[in-house]
Amino acid sequence: MLPLLAKIFIGWPAIIGSLLVSLLGIYGRRPHQCIAGAILSLGFAWYLTALPAIIFKLAGYSIPLFHLAAMFYVRQGRERIAGLFLLPHAAIALYFLLLLIAQYHSIKY
């Protein structure tokens, strides 16, 4: 049961889910959904802080803060700027997706 919960709150469901919830909050003008996206991103951010590269540590500490910053811009009615704050999260998710695809294709059957 515990490995399943770890996969849900740290793995791809949390990565994609937090982005989608925050995007829905931005484009639906609902700042409380950005807070939910920040909470969902905590597991992935915690995972990033355990990686050896300093860029991932910095991203791990800042990703939930970017979601909260997006919430403040949604409150001000500046949805485009709020969307820009989610780009680092999306870029790291894309990086890990490309690593996963490269690893999958390198396996010889």
C-alpha positions in Angstrom: 0.0 0.0 0.0 2.8 2.4 0.9 4.6 2.0 -2.5 1.4 2.8 -4.3 0.9 6.0 -2.3 4.5 7.0 -3.0 3.9 6.5 -6.7 0.8 8.6 -6.6 2.1 11.5 -4.5 5.7 11.6 -5.9 5.4 10.1 -9.3 3.8 11.0 -12.6 0.3 11.4 -11.2 1.5 14.2 -8.9 3.7 15.8 -11.5 1.0 16.0 -14.2 -1.9 16.4 -11.7 -0.3 19.4 -10.0 0.3 21.1 -13.3 -3.2 20.5 -14.6 -4.9 21.6 -11.3 -2.9 24.9 -11.4 -3.5 25.4 -15.1 -7.2 24.9 -14.5 -7.0 27.4 -11.6 -5.2 30.0 -13.8 -7.5 29.8 -16.8 -10.6 29.3 -14.7 -9.6 32.3 -12.5 -9.7 30.2 -9.3 -6.7 31.0 -7.1 -7.6 28.2 -4.6 -6.8 25.6 -7.3 -3.3 27.0 -7.6 -2.9 26.3 -3.8 -4.1 22.8 -4.4 -1.5 22.5 -7.2 1.2 23.7 -4.9 0.2 21.1 -2.3 0.2 18.3 -5.0 3.6 19.4 -6.2 5.2 19.0 -2.7 6.0 15.3 -3.2 7.7 15.8 -6.5 9.5 18.9 -5.1 10.7 16.7 -2.2 12.0 14.1 -4.7 13.9 16.8 -6.6 15.7 18.0 -3.5 17.2 14.5 -3.1 18.9 14.6 -6.5 22.6 15.5 -6.6 22.5 18.3 -9.1 22.1 21.8 -7.5 19.6 22.9 -10.2 17.2 20.2 -9.1 17.6 21.2 -5.5 16.8 24.8 -6.3 13.9 23.7 -8.4 12.6 21.4 -5.7 12.5 24.3 -3.2 11.0 26.7 -5.7 8.3 24.7 -7.5 5.6 25.0 -4.8 6.5 28.7 -4.4 6.0 29.2 -8.2 2.5 27.7 -7.9 1.8 30.1 -5.0 3.2 33.1 -7.0 0.8 32.1 -9.8 -2.0 32.2 -7.3 -1.2 35.8 -6.4 -1.2 36.8 -10.1 -4.5 35.0 -10.7 -5.9 37.1 -7.8 -4.7 40.3 -9.6 -6.2 39.2 -12.9 -2.9 38.6 -14.7 -3.4 35.1 -15.9 -0.7 35.1 -18.6 2.0 36.0 -16.1 0.6 33.4 -13.7 1.0 30.8 -16.5 4.7 31.7 -16.9 5.3 30.7 -13.3 4.4 27.1 -14.2 7.0 26.8 -17.0 9.8 25.6 -14.7 7.6 22.8 -13.4 6.6 21.9 -17.0 10.2 22.0 -18.2 11.5 19.7 -15.5 8.6 17.3 -16.1 9.4 17.3 -19.8 13.1 16.7 -19.0 12.2 13.6 -16.9 9.8 12.4 -19.6 12.5 12.6 -22.2 14.9 10.7 -19.9 12.2 8.0 -19.4 11.7 7.7 -23.1 15.5 7.5 -23.8 15.8 4.8 -21.1 13.0 2.8 -22.6 14.5 2.9 -26.0 17.9 1.9 -24.8 16.7 -1.4 -23.4 17.5 -4.2 -25.8 15.1 -7.1 -25.9 
